[in-house]
Amino acid sequence: MSAQSARSAEYDLLVIGGGINGAGIARDAAGRGLKVLEVEMADLASATSGWSSKLIHGGLRYLEYYEFRLVREALEEREVLLNAAPHIVRPMRFVLPHDRTMRPVWMIRIGLWMYDHLGKRVSLPGSHTVPFPHIEYSAGLKPEIRSGIVYSDCRVDDARLTILTAMSARDKGATVLTRTRFAGAKRENGVWHAELEDVRTGARKAVTATAIVNAAGPWVSSVLEGVPHRATGAKVRLVKGSHIVVPKVHSLGHACILQNTDKRVIFVIPFEGKWSLIGTTDVPVATPEEAVDITEKETDYLIEASNRFLAKPISRADVVWTFAGVRPLYDDGKSDPSSITRDYVLELDDEGGKAPVLSLFGGKITTYRCLAESVLEKLAPFLPPMGPKWTKDAHLPGGDMPNYNAFRDEIFDRYKGFPRELLDGVVRRHGRRAGAVLGDAQRPDELGRNFGAGLTEREVDWLVAEEWAETADDILWRRTKCGLHMDAAQRKAFEEYMAGRKRA
Ligand SMILES: Cc1cc2nc3c(=O)[nH]c(=O)nc-3n(C[C@H](O)[C@H](O)[C@H](O)COP(=O)(O)OP(=O)(O)OC[C@H]3O[C@@H](n4cnc5c(N)ncnc54)[C@H](O)[C@@H]3O)c2cc1C
């Protein structure tokens, strides 16, 4: 239909947004041979995709809302993503402590039976009930809790998943521009003419594209305002979710899922070795800017919901870090923010079969790969001929390792005498590319300055050269979580180093 116009545009696809969905679509499209430009107005994963609960999960509670399609797809993606990036996606057991005030056990068991059987499970073990006290699964919980139900999901480093996906897009030929804002576009002769702004300098430039994907997450509506389109009535519902981080509530590897008196569930997840990540909340907001920080009310809610189950109660004084994000959900008209669909909806607008703009609403980190396939299927009639689906069995950068622990041991062996914390961090972040990051260093001091928490100048060079890092925050909180492990003086010293590096 429009192969002709495709050739008259610089890009086949302009993707707006450097969250997980934008990165996933750019990667898939580039790998099928399309000419792709992805623009992100801030840093990759600086919005919702960096502030999630960091789970690759089927979403047990979505079964109550009959979201079977979403749950099946999400369950299957657990194994796909485990295989694609075993360094940043790890299996995790979840314990649901049970008492009489909660949903009855038979109901939970039915839900978990479906959870075990809806999607294909290869490596993840199934669910079972355990009487408490239990040597492992009642750890950290009140002794009066009499039983628990154990099941499997995975955890993920959400920001790194996004960045590795963008790296894969670039490896396949996509151009990825960060700190570049999409400022608007118009259709001319069946082609999009888009205006982009470099937010560092204010400089503007124009590009042409056959199709636009609006993956701007919480900003999906404001991006649409800068693009002529027929109003379809599709709306985004912004629902804020916040987390707190506290010293770990037990020393084992499993997470807990706790049912609150309001029927919501919260997760208590092992986090970065020393801590537990607790979340989340569901608070409707009108704009993304309203959801930058957790409120005291949300902090108290999470503490109270945890303390119903924890043997050693937590308090505000235990909170070492907090963060908040906004879910860009598809507005299905439901009033309760917890019951709004978590599934994704794709809205397409075109002009006489040309210059389509596809906007996406909702979605999960877990399902980003499938979402990208659906987007390309929908846009295919407007685009030049492209290759078949390819991402299901493909690795993300650094993910081509059959056995994570064996590979880590190889790195420990190769870099004998280097601090374990340093090597462990590099393997967790870069997987098979750890050797490329550390290079031929024979001694730790050959890695340059050590900023603390296992972060060295050598890795910073890699993050700047290969992963679009520009500021201290890009490195301390997104490409790594070293910021959490450093003290205030170390963070300040690193900020000064990055500022000096920028000036140089
Ligand atoms: C509290 C919370 C917990 C969650 N937990 C989970 C979980 O455990 N597991 C799971 O699977 N999902 C989870 N989710 C859902 C998941 O995080 C989101 O569905 C997903 O991150 C959305 O990604 P996105 O790419 O659509 O949006 P974003 O990540 O928000 O990306 C959109 C990007 O577009 C950019 N942008 C906007 N306007 C422009 C413009 N004009 N020009 C250029 N760039 C622009 C923004 O800067 C932003 O980076 C959670 C969400 C929240 C809020």
The ligand as an SDF file (V2000), in Angstrom:
LIG
                    3D

 53 58  0  0  0  0  0  0  0  0999 V2000
    4.0980    1.1610   40.6420 C   0  0  0  0  0  0  0  0  0  0  0  0
    4.1380    0.3160   39.4120 C   0  0  0  0  0  0  0  0  0  0  0  0
    4.4760   -1.0240   39.5150 C   0  0  0  0  0  0  0  0  0  0  0  0
    4.5140   -1.8150   38.3800 C   0  0  0  0  0  0  0  0  0  0  0  0
    4.9340   -3.0820   38.5080 N   0  0  0  0  0  0  0  0  0  0  0  0
    5.0490   -3.8610   37.4190 C   0  0  0  0  0  0  0  0  0  0  0  0
    5.6010   -5.1450   37.5310 C   0  0  0  0  0  0  0  0  0  0  0  0
    6.0490   -5.5680   38.6020 O   0  0  0  0  0  0  0  0  0  0  0  0
    5.6650   -5.9020   36.4150 N   0  0  0  0  0  0  0  0  0  0  0  0
    5.2210   -5.4620   35.2160 C   0  0  0  0  0  0  0  0  0  0  0  0
    5.2710   -6.2260   34.2640 O   0  0  0  0  0  0  0  0  0  0  0  0
    4.7220   -4.2000   35.0570 N   0  0  0  0  0  0  0  0  0  0  0  0
    4.6420   -3.3950   36.1310 C   0  0  0  0  0  0  0  0  0  0  0  0
    4.1690   -2.1220   36.0170 N   0  0  0  0  0  0  0  0  0  0  0  0
    3.7220   -1.6390   34.7040 C   0  0  0  0  0  0  0  0  0  0  0  0
    4.9020   -1.1900   33.8280 C   0  0  0  0  0  0  0  0  0  0  0  0
    5.8680   -0.5240   34.6090 O   0  0  0  0  0  0  0  0  0  0  0  0
    4.4190   -0.2590   32.7210 C   0  0  0  0  0  0  0  0  0  0  0  0
    3.3590   -0.8520   32.0380 O   0  0  0  0  0  0  0  0  0  0  0  0
    5.5190    0.0260   31.6980 C   0  0  0  0  0  0  0  0  0  0  0  0
    6.7160    0.4040   32.3430 O   0  0  0  0  0  0  0  0  0  0  0  0
    5.0830    1.1210   30.7530 C   0  0  0  0  0  0  0  0  0  0  0  0
    6.1360    1.3400   29.8670 O   0  0  0  0  0  0  0  0  0  0  0  0
    6.0020    2.4170   28.7060 P   0  0  0  0  0  0  0  0  0  0  0  0
    7.1950    2.2550   27.8420 O   0  0  0  0  0  0  0  0  0  0  0  0
    4.6790    2.3110   28.0580 O   0  0  0  0  0  0  0  0  0  0  0  0
    5.9980    3.8160   29.4680 O   0  0  0  0  0  0  0  0  0  0  0  0
    7.2480    4.6840   30.1610 P   0  0  0  0  0  0  0  0  0  0  0  0
    8.1840    3.7560   30.7750 O   0  0  0  0  0  0  0  0  0  0  0  0
    6.5970    5.6890   30.9560 O   0  0  0  0  0  0  0  0  0  0  0  0
    7.9320    5.2690   28.8760 O   0  0  0  0  0  0  0  0  0  0  0  0
    7.3950    6.3450   28.1500 C   0  0  0  0  0  0  0  0  0  0  0  0
    8.5530    7.2540   27.7980 C   0  0  0  0  0  0  0  0  0  0  0  0
    8.1170    8.2140   26.8460 O   0  0  0  0  0  0  0  0  0  0  0  0
    8.8930    9.3750   27.0460 C   0  0  0  0  0  0  0  0  0  0  0  0
    8.2020   10.5110   26.4130 N   0  0  0  0  0  0  0  0  0  0  0  0
    7.0170   11.0510   26.7630 C   0  0  0  0  0  0  0  0  0  0  0  0
    6.7190   12.0720   25.9360 N   0  0  0  0  0  0  0  0  0  0  0  0
    7.7450   12.1680   25.0380 C   0  0  0  0  0  0  0  0  0  0  0  0
    8.0140   13.0530   23.9510 C   0  0  0  0  0  0  0  0  0  0  0  0
    7.1790   14.0590   23.6110 N   0  0  0  0  0  0  0  0  0  0  0  0
    9.1570   12.8820   23.2470 N   0  0  0  0  0  0  0  0  0  0  0  0
   10.0380   11.8820   23.5810 C   0  0  0  0  0  0  0  0  0  0  0  0
    9.8290   11.0380   24.6200 N   0  0  0  0  0  0  0  0  0  0  0  0
    8.6900   11.1760   25.3350 C   0  0  0  0  0  0  0  0  0  0  0  0
    8.9600    9.4890   28.5680 C   0  0  0  0  0  0  0  0  0  0  0  0
   10.0400   10.2970   28.9920 O   0  0  0  0  0  0  0  0  0  0  0  0
    9.0820    8.0400   28.9900 C   0  0  0  0  0  0  0  0  0  0  0  0
   10.4300    7.6690   29.2440 O   0  0  0  0  0  0  0  0  0  0  0  0
    4.1700   -1.2740   37.1220 C   0  0  0  0  0  0  0  0  0  0  0  0
    3.8460    0.0810   37.0200 C   0  0  0  0  0  0  0  0  0  0  0  0
    3.8660    0.8800   38.1470 C   0  0  0  0  0  0  0  0  0  0  0  0
    3.6170    2.3430   38.0260 C   0  0  0  0  0  0  0  0  0  0  0  0
  1  2  1  0
  2  3  1  0
  2 52  2  0
  3  4  2  0
  4  5  1  0
  4 50  1  0
  5  6  2  0
  6  7  1  0
  6 13  1  0
  7  8  2  0
  7  9  1  0
  9 10  1  0
 10 11  2  0
 10 12  1  0
 12 13  2  0
 13 14  1  0
 14 15  1  0
 14 50  1  0
 15 16  1  0
 16 17  1  0
 16 18  1  0
 18 19  1  0
 18 20  1  0
 20 21  1  0
 20 22  1  0
 22 23  1  0
 23 24  1  0
 24 25  2  0
 24 26  1  0
 24 27  1  0
 27 28  1  0
 28 29  2  0
 28 30  1  0
 28 31  1  0
 31 32  1  0
 32 33  1  0
 33 34  1  0
 33 48  1  0
 34 35  1  0
 35 36  1  0
 35 46  1  0
 36 37  1  0
 36 45  1  0
 37 38  2  0
 38 39  1  0
 39 40  1  0
 39 45  2  0
 40 41  1  0
 40 42  2  0
 42 43  1  0
 43 44  2  0
 44 45  1  0
 46 47  1  0
 46 48  1  0
 48 49  1  0
 50 51  2  0
 51 52  1  0
 52 53  1  0
M  END
$$$$
